[in-house]
Amino acid sequence: MVIHELGVNELAYRIRDKELSASDVVAAISDRIEDVEPQVQAFLHIDLEYAKAQAKRIDQLPAHELERLPLAGVPIAIKDNMTTTAMPTTAGSKILEGFMAPYNATVVNRLEAAGAIIIGKTNLDEFAMGSSTEHSAYHVTRNPWDLERVPGGSSGGSAAAVAAQMVPAALGSDTGGSIRQPASYCGVTGFKPTYGRVSRYGLIAFASSLDQIGPLTRSVDDAWLLYQVIAGHDPFDATSLTQPVEPRTAEPVQWNQLRIGIPKEYDGEGLDPRVQERYHQVLSTLEAQGAKLIEISLPHTHYAIATYYLVAPAEASSNLSRFDGVRYGYRAQGNDLLEMYERTRAEGFGPEVIRRILLGTHALSAGYYDAYYLKAQKVRTLIRQDFETAFGQVDVILTPTTPDIAFKFGEKSQDPLQMYLSDVFTVTANLAGIPGISTPAGLISGIPVGIQWLGPALQENRLLQIARGFEELWPSGPWPSLGGDL
Ligand SMILES: NC(=O)C[C@H](N)C(=O)O
């Protein structure tokens, strides 16, 4: 048994059964990180001393206490836009370099209360704005399947760390696809729950009406377990939902009772023919299992990218106003207060963040508000209604996660619109607030490709049950060979 290859569930029960100690696991993970992190560069911060101390604490717990910890001794990485008191939180930005948060994000507290061991903070596009992790102010992260390619973004570090088997799981955040798109590019599972299901307290806000936290793992059951731990009401997040989170079910999906919606708008223009071919192979496999494939229309899909790139930057321009050199992080010198603000923001933010702030400020400004922001909000309602209508007819919707596979460094970074288009199939779920999961559907010339399952709001368990069923039909692996394996 190679410890770093084990998933969350396997590690958790082995540690609970005392077949493995948490310290053994942390030691194995440290070796793996030492081996492959120099190539992949998934992390912005790693704290193995902290991890070792946590592992020791877990190993000293009596059996009856271990029994109560669903993630006892499981190492987990956290995207660096969620606050941790034990490690810095930078959001991938120079403006927060070295920032130590005064409190943990609720998700971090929940993971630790469940016995998880936080190993480090993963790289991301600055403030989660991007689809390749090239917009990190620190360094790029490489796709473990091909080091010349991007891991996707903005949770690229989390996806790469999981695919490179440096951790069994990581948390990401998804505003327009930032969990699902990198999951697809790195061949892992990435799950975005319903808006409001997981507390965002301690998540550095990008676009508050869209942001959601979720897990990236190497199996659906692992994502499910993590979701169970992090989901649920949190009085510190006013948007957090109060509906109870139902327990995991072991029941397999009954394909012959399932109606799968195939939206015609997700299968055509702009879709890489190789991705399209794989998507159709998946559809045939499901049909052969007895699933009923129903062609549906989500007619406002065409406006989704434009809508997202008005709503998200508008909210970002407001959220990021707090980084002014007074309250947080970096401060530039200036002759007066205004000059200090201007210089701090001009020097502290990278070009993509500045672009979004400008776009958002423009969309919200007097005279343009009705034409841009208000109109985008109206179209957003239409997009949500498209899904409501569709879910009257079908149980779940299946689409490609991304129109392409992981691209090479530099291929899209000079053309923001091309970069934005990699979110074309994922932004709709955020605009509608519904859950979505990307699961691997094999490789195309050695590079992973994912498919996306979308479900009605609050039906996470049903969605996860279906995604797990698909995983059994279409198992992934072997994982990329890296480091010492080369
Ligand atoms: N943050 C996200 O969910 C990703 C999206 N690519 C964006 O740049 O806004």
The ligand as an SDF file (V2000), in Angstrom:
LIG
                    3D

  9  8  0  0  0  0  0  0  0  0999 V2000
  -13.4090   32.4430  -10.2190 N   0  0  0  0  0  0  0  0  0  0  0  0
  -13.9650   31.6050  -11.0380 C   0  0  0  0  0  0  0  0  0  0  0  0
  -14.8270   30.8420  -10.6740 O   0  0  0  0  0  0  0  0  0  0  0  0
  -13.4250   31.4950  -12.3810 C   0  0  0  0  0  0  0  0  0  0  0  0
  -13.5770   32.4020  -13.4510 C   0  0  0  0  0  0  0  0  0  0  0  0
  -12.6720   31.8600  -14.4280 N   0  0  0  0  0  0  0  0  0  0  0  0
  -13.2390   33.8410  -13.2100 C   0  0  0  0  0  0  0  0  0  0  0  0
  -12.1800   34.2400  -13.5820 O   0  0  0  0  0  0  0  0  0  0  0  0
  -14.0300   34.6100  -12.7450 O   0  0  0  0  0  0  0  0  0  0  0  0
  1  2  1  0
  2  3  2  0
  2  4  1  0
  4  5  1  0
  5  6  1  0
  5  7  1  0
  7  8  2  0
  7  9  1  0
M  END
$$$$
